[in-house]
Amino acid sequence: MSNSTLHIIKIGGNIIDDSDQLAIFLEKFAAIPGKKILVHGGGKIATRLASDLGLEAKMVDGRRITDEKMLNVVTMVYAGLTSKNIVATLQKYGCDALGLSGADANVIKAIKRPVKDIDYGFAGDILADSVNTLSIKKFLDAGFTPVFSAITHNGNGQLLNTNADTIASSLALALSELYETSLIYCFEKNGVLSDISNEDSVIESINFESFKKLKSQGVISEGMIPKLDNAFNAISKGVKNVYIGHALNLHLFQQGKFGTCLAIK
């Protein structure tokens, strides 16, 4: 493994929908030294645009049902509008960003999620060992900061909507073979909360057993579930650190004061 460190930071939630807060976050992201990657979701923009087009957005356990028409919408928003706005803002702050989907440089391949209890449509599940780490390393070594949208491909011309938390986790797992990798999930909460209505109830450290207990009690629910599922998978397989916290507190990360830290035990 290289001695070089790599920070993989995922931004999502309501921060994506607030241009002022997003700009503050991106300035903090740009200021992080060394190699880094940004992964972003699409926020509520895709849902609003779908509604304008007469399409109903359907979510199950924090994951979007993506039929063919919805796939067109999320591709336009995630890999187009949101991606380019983020990249343009990072350039403003002196960060030489490169907006990518999983199809670009064949960096992330996925398969259409098999239909079991729920048909998620054109939702993509990332294939094991399908992250093209050598291509990503070339971007990083050239001084670029990759910015990944939540769109992947299957290698046969089909785009797929893929959970951005999963993309961040998969990138962290693959790249931990080359770098000392930290994974940081940023959104509009101060961390994992024991009381969703109290921003001061941050659980500073959480392990997998306590996560399962809090999930069964309903303390942790909806979109936080796939986020933590992915985070625990990452830390159990070689990612050095995983943190979850408020996007506007990102500058506190290197001071060890950021949100919730995940522990294996």
PADREN-796528 format. One record per residue (C-alpha): residue number from 0; residue in one letter; z, x, y. Coordinates in Angstrom, 1 decimal. Layout:
N
   num   residu        Z        X        Y
   NUM        A        Z        X        Y
...
***
This chain:
265
   num   residu        Z        X        Y
     0        M      0.0      0.0      0.0
     1        S     -0.7      1.1      3.5
     2        N      2.2      1.9      5.8
     3        S      0.6     -0.3      8.4
     4        T      2.3     -3.6      9.2
     5        L      0.5     -6.9      9.6
     6        H      1.7    -10.1     11.1
     7        I      0.1    -13.3     10.0
     8        I      1.1    -16.1     12.4
     9        K      0.2    -19.8     11.9
    10        I      0.3    -22.2     14.9
    11        G      0.2    -25.9     14.4
    12        G      2.0    -29.1     15.3
    13        N      2.1    -30.6     18.8
    14        I      1.7    -27.1     20.4
    15        I     -2.1    -27.3     19.5
    16        D     -2.4    -30.6     21.5
    17        D     -0.6    -29.2     24.7
    18        S     -2.9    -26.8     26.5
    19        D     -0.1    -25.4     28.7
    20        Q      2.2    -24.7     25.8
    21        L     -0.7    -23.3     23.7
    22        A     -1.6    -20.9     26.4
    23        I      2.0    -19.7     26.7
    24        F      2.1    -19.2     22.9
    25        L     -1.2    -17.4     22.9
    26        E      0.0    -15.0     25.6
    27        K      3.0    -14.2     23.5
    28        F      0.8    -13.8     20.4
    29        A     -1.5    -11.4     22.3
    30        A      1.4     -9.3     23.3
    31        I      2.5     -8.5     19.7
    32        P      1.5     -4.9     19.0
    33        G     -0.5     -3.8     15.9
    34        K     -2.6     -5.7     13.4
    35        K     -2.3     -9.4     13.5
    36        I     -4.0    -12.6     12.3
    37        L     -3.8    -16.1     13.7
    38        V     -4.2    -19.2     11.6
    39        H     -4.4    -22.6     13.3
    40        G     -4.4    -26.2     12.4
    41        G     -6.2    -28.9     14.4
    42        G     -3.3    -30.9     15.7
    43        K     -4.0    -34.5     16.6
    44        I     -7.4    -33.9     18.2
    45        A     -9.3    -34.6     15.0
    46        T     -7.3    -37.8     14.5
    47        R     -8.1    -39.0     18.0
    48        L    -11.8    -38.1     17.7
    49        A    -12.0    -39.9     14.4
    50        S    -10.4    -43.0     16.0
    51        D    -13.0    -42.9     18.8
    52        L    -15.7    -42.8     16.1
    53        G    -14.1    -45.8     14.3
    54        L    -12.7    -43.7     11.4
    55        E     -9.2    -44.2     10.1
    56        A     -7.1    -41.1      9.6
    57        K     -5.2    -41.2      6.3
    58        M     -2.3    -38.8      5.5
    59        V     -0.3    -38.4      2.3
    60        D      2.8    -36.1      2.2
    61        G      1.5    -34.3      5.3
    62        R     -2.0    -33.7      3.9
    63        R     -5.1    -35.4      5.2
    64        I     -7.5    -37.5      3.1
    65        T    -10.9    -36.1      3.9
    66        D    -13.9    -38.2      3.1
    67        E    -17.4    -37.0      4.1
    68        K    -17.3    -38.5      7.6
    69        M    -13.8    -37.1      8.2
    70        L    -15.0    -33.7      7.0
    71        N    -17.6    -33.7      9.7
    72        V    -14.9    -34.5     12.3
    73        V    -12.4    -31.8     11.2
    74        T    -15.1    -29.2     11.0
    75        M    -16.3    -29.9     14.5
    76        V    -12.7    -29.9     15.8
    77        Y    -11.1    -27.1     13.8
    78        A    -13.9    -24.6     13.5
    79        G    -15.5    -25.6     16.8
    80        L    -13.6    -26.9     19.7
    81        T    -10.1    -25.7     18.8
    82        S    -11.2    -22.4     17.4
    83        K    -13.3    -21.4     20.5
    84        N    -10.7    -22.6     23.0
    85        I     -8.1    -20.4     21.2
    86        V    -10.4    -17.4     21.1
    87        A    -11.4    -17.8     24.7
    88        T     -7.8    -17.9     25.8
    89        L     -6.9    -14.8     23.7
    90        Q     -9.7    -12.9     25.4
    91        K     -8.1    -13.9     28.7
    92        Y     -4.9    -12.2     27.6
    93        G     -6.7     -9.0     26.4
    94        C     -6.7     -9.8     22.7
    95        D    -10.2     -9.2     21.2
    96        A    -10.2    -12.3     18.9
    97        L    -12.8    -13.3     16.4
    98        G    -13.0    -17.0     15.4
    99        L    -13.6    -17.5     11.7
   100        S    -13.7    -20.1      9.0
   101        G    -13.4    -19.3      5.3
   102        A    -17.2    -19.3      5.0
   103        D    -17.6    -16.5      7.6
   104        A    -18.0    -13.2      5.8
   105        N    -17.1    -15.1      2.6
   106        V    -13.5    -14.5      3.4
   107        I    -11.9    -17.5      1.7
   108        K    -13.3    -19.6     -1.1
   109        A    -11.8    -22.8     -2.4
   110        I    -12.6    -25.6     -4.8
   111        K    -12.6    -29.4     -4.1
   112        R     -9.2    -30.6     -5.1
   113        P     -9.3    -32.4     -8.5
   114        V     -8.6    -36.1     -8.4
   115        K     -5.3    -36.9    -10.0
   116        D     -3.0    -39.6     -8.6
   117        I     -4.6    -39.3     -5.2
   118        D     -8.2    -38.6     -4.2
   119        Y     -8.0    -36.2     -1.2
   120        G    -11.8    -36.2     -0.8
   121        F    -13.2    -32.9      0.5
   122        A     -9.9    -31.1      0.6
   123        G    -10.1    -27.5     -0.6
   124        D     -7.6    -25.7     -2.9
   125        I     -7.9    -21.9     -2.4
   126        L     -9.0    -20.1     -5.6
   127        A     -6.7    -17.4     -6.9
   128        D     -8.0    -13.9     -5.9
   129        S    -10.6    -15.4     -3.6
   130        V     -9.5    -14.0     -0.3
   131        N    -11.9    -11.2      0.6
   132        T     -9.3     -8.7      1.8
   133        L    -11.9     -5.9      2.3
   134        S    -13.9     -7.9      4.8
   135        I    -10.7     -8.9      6.6
   136        K     -9.6     -5.2      6.6
   137        K    -12.9     -4.3      8.2
   138        F    -12.3     -6.7     11.1
   139        L     -8.7     -5.4     11.6
   140        D     -9.8     -1.8     11.4
   141        A    -12.5     -2.5     14.0
   142        G     -9.8     -3.7     16.4
   143        F    -10.5     -7.4     16.1
   144        T     -7.9    -10.1     15.7
   145        P     -9.2    -12.7     13.2
   146        V     -8.4    -16.3     14.1
   147        F     -8.8    -18.6     11.1
   148        S     -9.5    -22.3     11.3
   149        A     -8.5    -24.7      8.5
   150        I    -12.0    -24.8      7.0
   151        T    -13.0    -23.0      3.8
   152        H    -16.1    -23.2      1.5
   153        N    -16.8    -23.3     -2.2
   154        G    -19.5    -20.6     -2.3
   155        N    -22.2    -23.3     -3.0
   156        G    -22.7    -24.5      0.6
   157        Q    -19.9    -27.1      0.7
   158        L    -17.3    -26.8      3.4
   159        L    -13.8    -28.0      2.6
   160        N    -10.8    -29.0      4.7
   161        T     -7.9    -26.8      3.7
   162        N     -4.3    -27.0      4.7
   163        A     -3.7    -24.3      7.4
   164        D     -0.2    -23.5      6.0
   165        T     -1.9    -22.8      2.7
   166        I     -4.5    -20.6      4.3
   167        A     -1.8    -18.6      6.1
   168        S      0.2    -18.2      2.9
   169        S     -2.9    -17.2      0.8
   170        L     -3.9    -14.6      3.4
   171        A     -0.3    -13.2      3.5
   172        L     -0.2    -12.9     -0.3
   173        A     -3.6    -11.2     -0.6
   174        L     -3.1     -8.8      2.3
   175        S      0.4     -7.8      1.2
   176        E     -1.5     -5.6     -1.3
   177        L     -2.8     -3.6      1.7
   178        Y     -0.1     -4.0      4.4
   179        E      3.6     -4.6      4.9
   180        T      3.1     -8.3      5.7
   181        S      5.2    -10.8      7.6
   182        L      4.3    -14.5      7.7
   183        I      5.4    -16.5     10.7
   184        Y      5.0    -20.3     10.9
   185        C      5.1    -21.6     14.5
   186        F      5.3    -25.2     15.7
   187        E      7.3    -27.4     18.1
   188        K     10.7    -27.2     16.3
   189        N     13.2    -24.5     16.6
   190        G     13.1    -23.9     12.9
   191        V     14.1    -25.9      9.7
   192        L     16.6    -28.4     11.0
   193        S     19.5    -30.0      9.1
   194        D     19.3    -32.9     11.6
   195        I     15.7    -33.6     12.7
   196        S     17.0    -35.2     15.9
   197        N     19.1    -32.1     16.9
   198        E     17.1    -29.0     17.9
   199        D     20.3    -27.0     17.7
   200        S     20.8    -27.7     14.0
   201        V     18.6    -24.8     12.9
   202        I     19.2    -23.6      9.4
   203        E     19.1    -19.8     10.1
   204        S     18.5    -18.9      6.4
   205        I     17.3    -21.1      3.5
   206        N     16.6    -20.3     -0.1
   207        F     14.6    -22.2     -2.7
   208        E     17.5    -24.0     -4.3
   209        S     18.8    -25.3     -0.9
   210        F     15.3    -26.3      0.0
   211        K     15.0    -28.4     -3.2
   212        K     18.3    -30.0     -2.5
   213        L     17.4    -30.8      1.1
   214        K     14.0    -32.2      0.1
   215        S     15.6    -34.5     -2.5
   216        Q     18.0    -35.7      0.2
   217        G     15.2    -36.5      2.6
   218        V     16.5    -34.0      5.1
   219        I     13.2    -32.1      4.7
   220        S     10.2    -34.3      4.5
   221        E      6.5    -35.0      5.4
   222        G      4.6    -32.0      6.9
   223        M      7.5    -29.6      6.5
   224        I      7.2    -29.9      2.7
   225        P      3.9    -28.1      2.2
   226        K      4.9    -25.6      4.9
   227        L      8.0    -24.6      2.9
   228        D      6.3    -24.8     -0.4
   229        N      3.7    -22.3      0.8
   230        A      6.3    -20.1      2.4
   231        F      8.5    -19.8     -0.7
   232        N      5.4    -19.1     -2.8
   233        A      4.6    -16.2     -0.4
   234        I      8.0    -14.6     -0.3
   235        S      8.3    -14.8     -4.1
   236        K      5.1    -12.9     -4.6
   237        G      5.4     -9.9     -2.3
   238        V      5.2    -11.0      1.3
   239        K      8.0     -9.1      3.1
   240        N      9.3    -11.7      5.5
   241        V      8.7    -15.4      6.2
   242        Y      9.9    -17.1      9.3
   243        I      9.6    -20.6     10.7
   244        G     10.3    -21.4     14.4
   245        H      9.3    -22.6     17.8
   246        A      6.0    -21.3     19.0
   247        L      7.4    -20.6     22.5
   248        N     10.1    -18.4     21.0
   249        L      7.6    -16.1     19.3
   250        H      8.7    -13.2     21.5
   251        L     12.1    -13.3     19.9
   252        F     10.7    -12.5     16.4
   253        Q     10.8     -8.8     16.8
   254        Q     14.4     -9.1     18.0
   255        G     15.4    -10.8     14.7
   256        K     16.3    -14.0     16.5
   257        F     13.5    -16.3     15.5
   258        G     14.0    -19.7     13.9
   259        T     14.7    -19.9     10.1
   260        C     14.4    -17.0      7.8
   261        L     13.5    -17.7      4.2
   262        A     15.3    -16.0      1.4
   263        I     14.4    -15.8     -2.3
   264        K     18.0    -16.4     -3.4
***
